[in-house]
Amino acid sequence: MENPEQKHQRRPRYKGTHPRNFKEKYKELEPEKYADTVEKIIQKGNTPAGMHISICVKEILDFLQIEPGQTGLDATLGYGGHTLEMLKCLQSKGHMVALDADPIEIVKTRERLQKLGYGPEILTIHQLNFANIDQVAAEAGPFDFVLADLGLSSMQIDNPDRGFTFKREGPLDLRLNPEKGISGAERLKELTRDELEGMLIENADEPYAAQIANTIVTKLRKGVPIETTTQLRLVVEEALKFVPKDQRTEVIRKSSQRTFQALRIDVNSEFEVLYEFLEKLPNVLAKGGRVAILSFHSGEDRLVKKSFKALHREGVYREISTEIIRPSLEECNRNSRARSAKLRWAIKA
């Protein structure tokens, strides 16, 4: 007799020829089973749902010059793509430490890397914000090489439950660690009009900061909820209704993107965290240790540049990158999310 608990469950049907909902994209969410489908999506210049394509891998490895037996740190584990390539360079000799604040994705990445043969004997993973690198270095350091990829991972952006993008309906959360702090929706309720305008300017260089801040605060005071990604996007749309019709769609898209970015940076204290990381960084590097930092926002890049230059003048770093290193045109064509990437590096004296 057939066990009812083992009865085959059909996947939910979706409208049209291709799934649009994140959870319906079962082939993309299981890349180990559907490698051909995933490769086709990548070849078209898109990122499969639930995946992240690492950026500037060649440029990073060329600079880090990793040798077997060294000790390294990936301060922002994410999907684990950069970590995997650095582990390959170690050739099973030495050790890697990897950090990530995201309790959801870190479990998946640990499992993925273990299946590839990278267990605790060669790789130690901590759920920890990279501002706390000094805690890790006390046990595992000093490090011969360090990488920090400051970008948001594609699997975080694509998952509507995380609320990182205005393009998909979901809760307005925006936290890298949903178990800590307050959501984006809660944060909006705390801010005054002036604070909100300042946040949009400082975190995203938003040209219509005053109009957007005024509309958000007015809506909230009237009791209109702004608790989902769609609700925030519609508020931005209403704030910009004065824009000429032929320009409005593109202006709304860019301002929505910047508004979500500004709120995400604020919710996660990303600039403060980066500043703390940069302050502690020289103390976790070995003599001659190398660090590469990949940023995707002008504010982040300015902080990295300023820190590297100051510490170079003080003699802490013997050499720093004088120019930004950018992804190749070929990489940008293959992965559109690489276009805003900026890579800088430093070598400890």
C-alpha positions in Angstrom: 0.0 0.0 0.0 1.3 3.5 -0.9 2.5 5.6 2.0 0.4 8.8 1.8 3.4 10.7 3.3 5.5 9.8 0.3 3.0 10.8 -2.3 4.5 12.8 -5.2 3.8 16.5 -5.0 3.4 18.4 -8.3 5.2 21.7 -8.5 2.8 24.7 -8.5 1.8 25.7 -12.0 2.6 29.2 -13.2 1.1 31.4 -15.9 2.8 31.7 -19.3 5.8 29.9 -20.7 8.3 31.0 -18.1 8.1 31.4 -14.3 8.1 35.0 -13.1 7.7 34.5 -9.3 10.9 34.0 -7.4 9.7 30.8 -5.7 8.5 29.2 -9.0 12.0 29.4 -10.6 12.9 25.9 -9.3 15.5 25.3 -12.0 17.4 28.4 -11.1 17.1 27.7 -7.4 18.6 24.3 -7.9 21.7 25.0 -10.1 23.3 21.7 -9.3 20.4 19.9 -11.0 19.8 22.2 -13.9 23.2 23.4 -14.9 22.3 23.9 -18.6 19.3 26.2 -17.8 21.5 28.2 -15.4 24.2 28.6 -18.0 21.7 29.8 -20.6 20.5 32.5 -18.2 24.1 33.6 -17.5 24.9 33.7 -21.2 22.1 36.2 -21.7 23.7 38.5 -19.2 21.2 37.7 -16.4 21.8 36.3 -12.9 19.8 33.2 -12.1 17.4 33.5 -9.1 19.0 32.5 -5.8 22.5 32.8 -7.2 25.2 35.4 -7.2 27.9 35.8 -9.9 31.2 37.0 -8.4 32.7 40.2 -9.8 36.3 41.0 -10.7 37.5 37.5 -9.7 40.6 37.6 -12.0 41.6 41.1 -11.0 41.2 40.2 -7.3 43.2 37.0 -7.5 45.9 38.7 -9.7 46.5 41.2 -6.9 46.1 39.0 -3.8 48.8 36.5 -5.2 47.5 33.8 -2.9 50.0 31.0 -2.1 49.4 27.5 -0.6 49.9 27.6 3.2 48.7 31.2 3.7 45.8 32.3 6.0 43.1 34.5 4.4 39.9 36.2 5.3 36.8 36.8 3.1 35.1 39.5 5.2 31.8 39.2 3.2 31.1 35.5 2.3 27.8 36.0 0.5 27.2 33.2 -2.1 30.8 32.1 -1.6 32.0 32.6 -5.2 35.1 34.6 -4.3 35.8 32.4 -1.3 35.8 29.3 -3.5 38.3 30.8 -6.0 40.6 31.8 -3.1 40.3 28.3 -1.6 41.4 26.8 -4.9 44.6 28.9 -4.8 45.4 27.5 -1.3 45.5 24.0 -2.8 44.3 22.5 0.5 47.2 24.1 2.4 46.6 26.9 4.8 43.2 28.2 6.0 40.4 30.5 5.1 38.1 32.4 7.4 34.8 33.8 6.1 32.3 36.1 7.7 28.7 37.1 6.9 26.0 38.8 8.9 23.1 37.1 6.9 21.8 34.1 8.9 19.7 32.9 5.9 22.3 32.8 3.2 25.2 31.7 5.3 23.6 28.3 6.0 23.1 27.7 2.2 26.7 28.8 1.4 28.3 26.7 4.1 26.4 23.6 2.8 27.3 24.4 -0.8 31.1 24.8 0.0 31.1 21.6 2.1 29.7 19.6 -0.8 32.6 20.9 -2.9 35.0 19.5 -0.3 35.7 22.6 1.7 34.9 21.7 5.3 36.1 23.1 8.6 39.6 21.7 8.2 40.3 24.4 5.5 37.4 26.8 5.9 36.0 28.4 9.1 32.7 30.3 8.6 31.3 32.8 11.2 28.0 34.6 11.3 29.5 37.9 12.1 29.5 41.5 10.8 32.8 42.4 9.2 33.1 45.3 11.6 34.2 42.7 14.1 37.3 41.4 12.2 39.4 42.0 15.3 37.5 39.3 17.2 38.3 36.8 14.4 41.9 37.9 14.0 42.5 37.3 17.7 42.0 33.5 17.0 42.9 33.0 13.4 45.0 36.0 12.3 47.1 37.7 11.3 45.9 37.3 7.7 48.1 37.2 4.6 45.2 38.4 2.4 41.8 39.9 3.0 38.9 40.5 0.6 35.7 42.6 1.3 33.0 42.7 -1.4 30.7 45.5 -0.2 27.9 44.8 -2.7 24.6 43.3 -1.9 24.4 39.7 -3.1 22.0 38.9 -6.0 20.2 36.2 -4.0 19.3 38.8 -1.4 18.1 41.3 -4.0 16.1 38.7 -5.9 14.2 37.3 -2.9 11.1 39.4 -2.5 10.8 38.3 1.2 13.9 40.4 2.0 12.5 43.6 0.6 15.7 44.9 -1.0 14.2 45.9 -4.4 11.3 48.1 -5.6 10.8 45.8 -8.5 9.1 43.0 -6.5 6.3 43.0 -3.9 7.5 42.2 -0.4 7.8 43.4 3.1 9.9 46.6 3.4 12.5 45.0 5.5 16.0 45.7 4.0 18.0 44.2 6.9 21.1 42.1 6.1 20.3 40.2 9.3 16.5 40.1 9.7 17.0 38.9 13.3 18.5 42.2 14.5 17.6 45.8 14.5 14.4 47.4 12.9 13.0 47.0 9.4 13.0 49.7 6.7 9.3 50.3 7.3 9.9 50.9 11.0 12.8 53.1 10.4 10.8 55.4 8.1 8.4 56.1 11.0 11.2 57.3 13.2 12.7 59.9 10.8 11.7 63.6 10.6 11.3 65.2 7.2 14.8 66.9 7.5 16.5 63.6 8.6 14.9 61.7 5.7 16.0 64.3 3.2 19.5 64.2 4.6 19.6 60.4 4.4 18.5 60.4 0.8 21.2 62.9 -0.1 24.0 61.4 1.9 23.4 57.8 1.1 22.2 58.0 -2.5 22.8 61.5 -3.9 19.1 61.7 -4.6 18.3 64.9 -6.6 14.6 64.9 -5.5 15.3 64.2 -1.9 13.2 67.1 -0.6 10.1 66.1 -2.6 10.4 62.4 -1.7 11.0 63.0 2.0 8.0 65.4 2.2 5.7 62.9 0.5 6.8 60.0 2.7 6.3 62.0 6.0 3.0 63.5 4.8 1.6 60.0 4.0 2.8 58.5 7.3 1.2 61.4 9.3 -2.1 60.8 7.5 -1.9 57.2 8.6 -1.2 55.8 5.1 0.9 52.6 5.5 4.3 52.3 3.9 5.1 48.7 4.9 5.8 47.0 1.6 8.2 47.6 -1.3 5.3 48.5 -3.6 3.9 51.0 -1.2 7.2 52.8 -1.0 7.6 52.8 -4.8 4.2 54.3 -5.3 5.0 57.0 -2.8 8.1 57.9 -4.8 6.0 57.8 -7.9 3.5 60.3 -6.4 6.3 62.6 -5.2 7.6 62.8 -8.7 4.4 63.4 -10.6 5.6 66.9 -11.4 8.3 65.5 -13.7 7.5 65.9 -17.4 5.6 62.8 -18.7 8.2 61.8 -21.3 10.9 61.7 -18.6 8.8 60.4 -15.7 9.2 56.6 -16.1 13.0 56.7 -16.1 13.2 59.4 -13.3 10.9 57.3 -11.1 12.9 54.1 -11.7 16.2 55.8 -10.8 14.8 57.6 -7.8 13.1 54.4 -6.5 16.5 52.6 -6.8 18.3 55.4 -4.9 15.6 55.6 -2.2 15.8 51.9 -1.5 19.6 52.1 -1.5 19.6 55.0 1.0 17.2 53.3 3.3 19.1 50.0 3.2 22.4 51.8 4.0 20.7 53.5 6.9 18.9 50.4 8.3 22.2 48.4 8.3 24.5 51.3 9.3 26.6 50.4 6.4 28.9 53.4 6.3 29.6 53.2 10.1 30.3 49.5 9.7 32.7 50.1 6.8 34.5 52.9 8.7 35.0 50.5 11.7 36.3 47.8 9.4 38.8 50.1 7.7 40.0 51.3 11.2 40.7 47.8 12.4 42.0 46.4 9.1 45.7 47.2 9.4 45.8 45.4 12.8 44.5 42.1 11.3 46.9 42.0 8.4 50.3 40.3 8.5 53.4 42.1 7.5 53.2 42.5 3.7 49.5 41.4 3.9 47.3 42.3 1.0 43.7 43.6 1.1 41.3 44.1 -1.8 38.0 46.0 -1.4 35.2 45.9 -4.0 32.6 48.7 -3.6 29.5 49.6 -5.6 28.6 53.1 -4.2 30.4 56.4 -4.5 30.1 56.9 -0.7 31.7 53.6 0.1 34.5 54.1 -2.4 35.3 57.6 -0.9 35.6 56.0 2.5 38.0 53.3 1.2 40.0 55.8 -0.8 40.3 58.2 2.1 41.4 55.5 4.6 44.0 53.9 2.2 45.5 57.3 1.4 45.7 58.4 5.1 47.3 55.1 6.2 49.7 55.2 3.2 50.9 58.6 4.3 51.4 57.3 7.8 53.5 54.4 6.5 51.0 51.8 7.6 50.5 50.7 4.0 53.6 50.5 1.8 51.6 50.6 -1.4 48.0 51.4 -2.5 46.1 51.4 -5.8 46.3 54.9 -7.3 43.5 54.3 -9.7 40.2 52.5 -9.5 40.2 49.0 -11.1 37.0 48.3 -13.0 35.5 45.1 -14.4 36.2 44.4 -18.1 33.7 45.3 -20.8 33.2 41.6 -21.4 32.4 41.0 -17.7 29.9 43.8 -17.7 28.2 42.5 -20.8 28.0 39.0 -19.1 26.9 40.4 -15.8 25.1 43.8 -15.8 25.5 44.1 -12.0 29.2 44.4 -12.4 29.0 47.9 -14.1 29.1 49.9 -10.9 31.9 47.9 -9.3 35.1 49.7 -8.1 38.1 47.8 -6.8 40.9 49.3 -4.7 43.8 47.5 -2.9 46.5 48.1 -0.3 49.6 46.3 0.9 50.7 46.5 4.6 54.2 47.7 5.3 
